[in-house]
Amino acid sequence: MRDDEPVFKRSQWGTNRYYYNPRNPVGLTLIIVSLLLTGTLMILVTNRLGPFAPSTPAPRPQHSYGSSWPPYPAPPTPSHWPPLPPPTTGP
């Protein structure tokens, strides 16, 4: 590592972008800090912790194992619907 190296170097890929120079101690420190910060943020987002935690916890469904299926009664059929045709059998 050399202190006389610039912190940022111009990319040689034909673009006007710059990148951190790992030969400079400040550039190497910036690389390490950015990797640690990105990894920590990804862990927080994945586990929904910190600023990414939901504002209110999601309600958990209450299971009643003594009830039958379906848990709610079916809605009544409107009277203005036409009746279903009788099932037909194939030839």
N, C-alpha and C positions, 0 to 999 in steps of 0.2 A: 504494500500500500504506500502510496505517495501523497503527500499533502499538496503538492503543486498541481495535481490533476483537478480538472473542474468537477463540480458536483453533478452537473447535468451535461450530457453529451448529445449532439445532434445525431439522429438516426441516419444510417447509411442506406436506407431502403428507398430513397428518393422522395421521402415525405419531409415536411417541416416539423416533425415531432421530435421531442427530446426524451431521454430516458435517464434514470439514475445511473451514475457511474459507480460500479462496485469497487473501483480502484481507489476511490476517495473515501476516507472514513465516514464523512457525513453522508455520502451517497449510500454506503453500505448500511449505515444506521437507518436511513430512510427506507431502504428496502426491507429490512427486518421489521421495523415498526409497522409498515403498511401491511406486511404479511400477517403479523400478529393481530392487528386491528381487523383485517378482513376475516380471519379465521374466527375471532371472538364474535364478531357480528353475525357470521353465518350460524354459529352455535346458538346464539340468542334467538335468531329468527326461527331456526328449526325447532327449538324447544319452547318457543313462545314465552320467553322470559324477559325481564327488564322492561325497556320501553315498548317491546313487541308483545307484551302480555295483554290478553283481552281485558277490556274495561270492567266487564261483569262476567263472572263465571257462567258458563252455559248450564242451564238446568238439566239435571239428570232425570231421565224418565223413571217414574215410579212403577215398578212391576208388581202386579198382583197375580200371583201364581194360582189363585183359586178361581179366577174368572175364565170365561170361555172366549173363544175366538169368534168373530172379530171383537175388538175391545169396545167399539162404539156401534150403536144400532145403525143400520143402513137408512139413508134418507128415503122418504116416501117418493114413489114415482108420480110425476105430475099426471093429472087426469086428462090433459089435452094431448098426450102422446098417443099415437095409434097403437093398437095391440100388435104384438109380434105374430108373424105368420107361423102356422104349425110347422114343426120340423118335417122335412121330406127325406125319404130314403132313396138311395141310388137305384138304378136299373138292375 
